[in-house]
Structures are given as structure tokens and as C-alpha cells.
Amino acid sequence: MLTNKEKLIQEIQNLLNSYDNQNTTSINPSLLEFMDEISLKQILEDLLIQKEQLATPDEEWLQQFKKIAEN
């Protein structure tokens, strides 16, 4: 059974691997010894915010393209 910290590390890895459909990110397990759950949760939250911010300009660009195509 995975600990909470191991689950958080796994979630972070999955999120990092979701960029550009590449599955190449792995996190050194020794991080579990040195990072606490609060830090891991903050990293996960920051990555989610960053991913959301990256998606927003793409969405705006697509909407502009759609408007041009409609004209």
C-alpha cells in the first residue's frame, strides 16, 4: 500500500508526464525522505496552476482562429 507521500509523488510524476504526451519523468524516491506532504502538495498545486495557465493562451488562440475562419 502506498503512503500519502508516495501517492503525491506519483501524482506529480503523472502530471509532469501529461505534457506533450511524454512519459519520461521520474522522481528520485529519496525525495520521500526529505520532503514533507505539505511541500509535495504545494508542488502538485503549482504544477496544476502552471498547466492551466499554459492551456489558456492555446484556448484564446483557438478562439481567434475560429473567429477568422467564420468570416
N, CA, C and O of each residue as an XYZ file, in Angstrom:
284
protein
N       0.845     -1.178      0.000
C       0.000      0.000      0.000
C       0.895      1.247      0.000
O       1.876      1.328      0.739
N       0.535      2.199     -0.834
C       1.321      3.432     -0.948
C       1.006      4.379      0.203
O      -0.135      4.476      0.654
N       2.034      5.071      0.667
C       1.828      6.109      1.672
C       1.283      7.355      0.972
O       1.284      7.434     -0.256
N       0.826      8.309      1.747
C       0.332      9.564      1.170
C       1.425     10.264      0.374
O       1.167     10.804     -0.702
N       2.643     10.254      0.901
C       3.749     10.907      0.210
C       4.044     10.204     -1.118
O       4.298     10.862     -2.126
N       4.010      8.891     -1.117
C       4.251      8.147     -2.362
C       3.154      8.433     -3.386
O       3.430      8.545     -4.580
N       1.926      8.548     -2.926
C       0.815      8.876     -3.828
C       1.002     10.273     -4.434
O       0.757     10.479     -5.622
N       1.434     11.218     -3.610
C       1.661     12.580     -4.101
C       2.776     12.599     -5.139
O       2.649     13.252     -6.175
N       3.865     11.889     -4.871
C       4.965     11.802     -5.835
C       4.463     11.200     -7.138
O       4.817     11.665     -8.221
N       3.645     10.174     -7.032
C       3.091      9.524     -8.218
C       2.195     10.489     -9.004
O       2.248     10.521    -10.233
N       1.384     11.265     -8.309
C       0.523     12.251     -8.969
C       1.349     13.320     -9.671
O       1.020     13.739    -10.781
N       2.420     13.761     -9.022
C       3.299     14.765     -9.629
C       3.934     14.197    -10.893
O       3.980     14.870    -11.923
N       4.420     12.965    -10.818
C       5.015     12.328    -11.995
C       3.990     12.214    -13.121
O       4.300     12.507    -14.276
N       2.784     11.792    -12.792
C       1.739     11.661    -13.813
C       1.427     12.999    -14.464
O       1.237     13.077    -15.678
N       1.375     14.041    -13.665
C       1.095     15.374    -14.204
C       2.233     15.838    -15.112
O       1.990     16.358    -16.201
N       3.464     15.651    -14.665
C       4.605     16.029    -15.495
C       4.629     15.234    -16.796
O       5.007     15.761    -17.842
N       4.235     13.990    -16.732
C       4.239     13.141    -17.921
C       3.077     13.450    -18.863
O       3.056     12.971    -19.997
N       2.130     14.232    -18.410
C       0.995     14.570    -19.270
C       1.346     15.669    -20.267
O       0.597     15.892    -21.217
N       2.466     16.360    -20.073
C       2.907     17.385    -21.016
C       3.432     16.715    -22.271
O       4.292     15.837    -22.200
N       2.919     17.125    -23.411
C       3.381     16.633    -24.714
C       3.342     15.118    -24.830
O       4.081     14.543    -25.628
N       2.497     14.469    -24.054
C       2.335     13.009    -24.102
C       3.657     12.262    -23.969
O       3.839     11.209    -24.580
N       4.559     12.788    -23.193
C       5.835     12.119    -22.961
C       5.820     11.488    -21.576
O       5.407     12.111    -20.598
N       6.272     10.254    -21.511
C       6.307      9.539    -20.240
C       7.752      9.319    -19.816
O       8.192      8.180    -19.658
N       8.476     10.392    -19.637
C       9.894     10.268    -19.350
C      10.296     10.808    -17.981
O      11.468     10.731    -17.614
N       9.357     11.346    -17.227
C       9.698     11.949    -15.949
C       9.641     10.917    -14.837
O       8.653     10.198    -14.691
N      10.684     10.852    -14.075
C      10.651     10.043    -12.861
C      11.300     10.849    -11.749
O      12.246     11.605    -11.973
N      10.784     10.677    -10.576
C      11.273     11.425     -9.425
C      12.047     10.462     -8.540
O      11.600      9.352     -8.252
N      13.197     10.908     -8.126
C      14.047     10.093     -7.271
C      13.314      9.769     -5.970
O      12.860     10.679     -5.277
N      13.193      8.502     -5.636
C      12.466      8.121     -4.407
C      13.075      8.692     -3.135
O      12.399      8.763     -2.108
N      14.327      9.095     -3.182
C      14.936      9.684     -1.982
C      14.261     10.993     -1.590
O      14.416     11.464     -0.464
N      13.506     11.583     -2.530
C      12.752     12.798     -2.184
C      11.732     12.523     -1.082
O      11.390     13.412     -0.301
N      11.263     11.305     -1.031
C      10.298     10.961      0.012
C      10.889     11.160      1.407
O      10.177     11.525      2.343
N      12.151     10.927      1.534
C      12.799     11.071      2.840
C      12.952     12.531      3.231
O      12.962     12.863      4.417
N      13.072     13.400      2.242
C      13.447     14.771      2.543
C      12.291     15.760      2.448
O      12.354     16.837      3.040
N      11.243     15.414      1.716
C      10.119     16.342      1.551
C       8.932     15.885      2.394
O       8.679     14.691      2.559
N       8.223     16.864      2.915
C       7.028     16.516      3.673
C       5.796     16.608      2.772
O       5.876     17.089      1.642
N       4.675     16.149      3.280
C       3.437     16.136      2.494
C       3.011     17.536      2.075
O       2.519     17.728      0.963
N       3.193     18.493      2.938
C       2.792     19.868      2.628
C       3.574     20.380      1.415
O       3.001     21.001      0.520
N       4.866     20.119      1.389
C       5.693     20.550      0.257
C       5.264     19.857     -1.028
O       5.177     20.485     -2.083
N       4.999     18.571     -0.933
C       4.580     17.819     -2.114
C       3.228     18.313     -2.632
O       3.025     18.422     -3.841
N       2.318     18.607     -1.725
C       1.016     19.139     -2.129
C       1.167     20.490     -2.812
O       0.460     20.782     -3.777
N       2.086     21.316     -2.317
C       2.322     22.627     -2.922
C       2.897     22.482     -4.322
O       2.509     23.210     -5.235
N       3.823     21.542     -4.494
C       4.389     21.288     -5.823
C       3.288     20.861     -6.780
O       3.213     21.355     -7.905
N       2.439     19.954     -6.341
C       1.344     19.477     -7.178
C       0.403     20.624     -7.547
O      -0.004     20.751     -8.702
N       0.062     21.452     -6.569
C      -0.817     22.598     -6.818
C      -0.180     23.574     -7.817
O      -0.843     24.062     -8.732
N       1.110     23.848     -7.626
C       1.813     24.760     -8.535
C       1.839     24.217     -9.966
O       1.664     24.969    -10.925
N       2.057     22.910    -10.101
C       2.067     22.302    -11.431
C       0.692     22.379    -12.095
O       0.588     22.618    -13.298
N      -0.353     22.176    -11.308
C      -1.710     22.265    -11.854
C      -2.013     23.689    -12.320
O      -2.617     23.885    -13.374
N      -1.595     24.674    -11.538
C      -1.794     26.075    -11.923
C      -1.018     26.380    -13.193
O      -1.535     27.027    -14.103
N       0.221     25.915    -13.252
C       1.049     26.157    -14.432
C       0.431     25.512    -15.672
O       0.421     26.109    -16.749
N      -0.078     24.307    -15.518
C      -0.689     23.620    -16.660
C      -1.934     24.372    -17.125
O      -2.177     24.490    -18.326
N      -2.716     24.875    -16.184
C      -3.915     25.643    -16.529
C      -3.538     26.919    -17.272
O      -4.197     27.292    -18.243
N      -2.485     27.584    -16.821
C      -2.050     28.823    -17.473
C      -1.520     28.550    -18.879
O      -1.665     29.391    -19.767
N      -0.917     27.403    -19.088
C      -0.426     27.057    -20.419
C      -1.585     26.768    -21.366
O      -1.490     27.039    -22.564
N      -2.668     26.224    -20.843
C      -3.815     25.888    -21.671
C      -4.599     27.129    -22.075
O      -5.191     27.153    -23.154
N      -4.617     28.148    -21.245
C      -5.406     29.345    -21.517
C      -4.986     30.062    -22.796
O      -5.855     30.381    -23.606
N      -3.701     30.334    -23.022
C      -3.336     31.001    -24.289
C      -3.693     30.155    -25.510
O      -4.073     30.701    -26.546
N      -3.576     28.843    -25.403
C      -3.952     27.975    -26.512
C      -5.439     28.115    -26.818
O      -5.841     28.180    -27.980
N      -6.242     28.162    -25.775
C      -7.686     28.308    -25.953
C      -8.009     29.662    -26.584
O      -8.848     29.752    -27.481
N      -7.340     30.710    -26.111
C      -7.566     32.038    -26.680
C      -7.158     32.070    -28.151
O      -7.856     32.656    -28.978
N      -6.040     31.448    -28.473
C      -5.577     31.395    -29.854
C      -6.589     30.650    -30.723
O      -6.895     31.079    -31.836
N      -7.105     29.532    -30.209
C      -8.083     28.764    -30.979
C      -9.357     29.567    -31.218
O      -9.946     29.487    -32.296
N      -9.787     30.338    -30.224
C     -10.977     31.168    -30.392
C     -10.751     32.241    -31.452
O     -11.657     32.532    -32.233
N      -9.565     32.830    -31.492
C      -9.243     33.823    -32.517
C      -9.244     33.174    -33.903
O      -9.747     33.750    -34.868
N      -8.681     31.984    -33.988
C      -8.651     31.257    -35.247
C     -10.081     30.932    -35.706
O     -10.399     31.034    -36.891
N     -10.915     30.549    -34.775
C     -12.311     30.232    -35.082
C     -13.033     31.451    -35.625
O     -13.804     31.338    -36.578
N     -12.794     32.629    -35.027
C     -13.431     33.869    -35.497
C     -12.982     34.199    -36.923
O     -13.796     34.616    -37.747
N     -11.708     34.017    -37.211
C     -11.193     34.285    -38.547
C     -11.817     33.320    -39.543
O     -12.187     33.725    -40.645
N     -11.938     32.069    -39.179
C     -12.493     31.051    -40.076
C     -13.976     31.307    -40.371
O     -14.462     30.983    -41.454
N     -14.687     31.890    -39.401
C     -16.112     32.161    -39.587
C     -16.338     33.312    -40.571
O     -17.394     33.382    -41.200
N     -15.364     34.212    -40.712
C     -15.527     35.375    -41.597
C     -15.270     35.006    -42.996
O     -15.359     35.854    -43.885
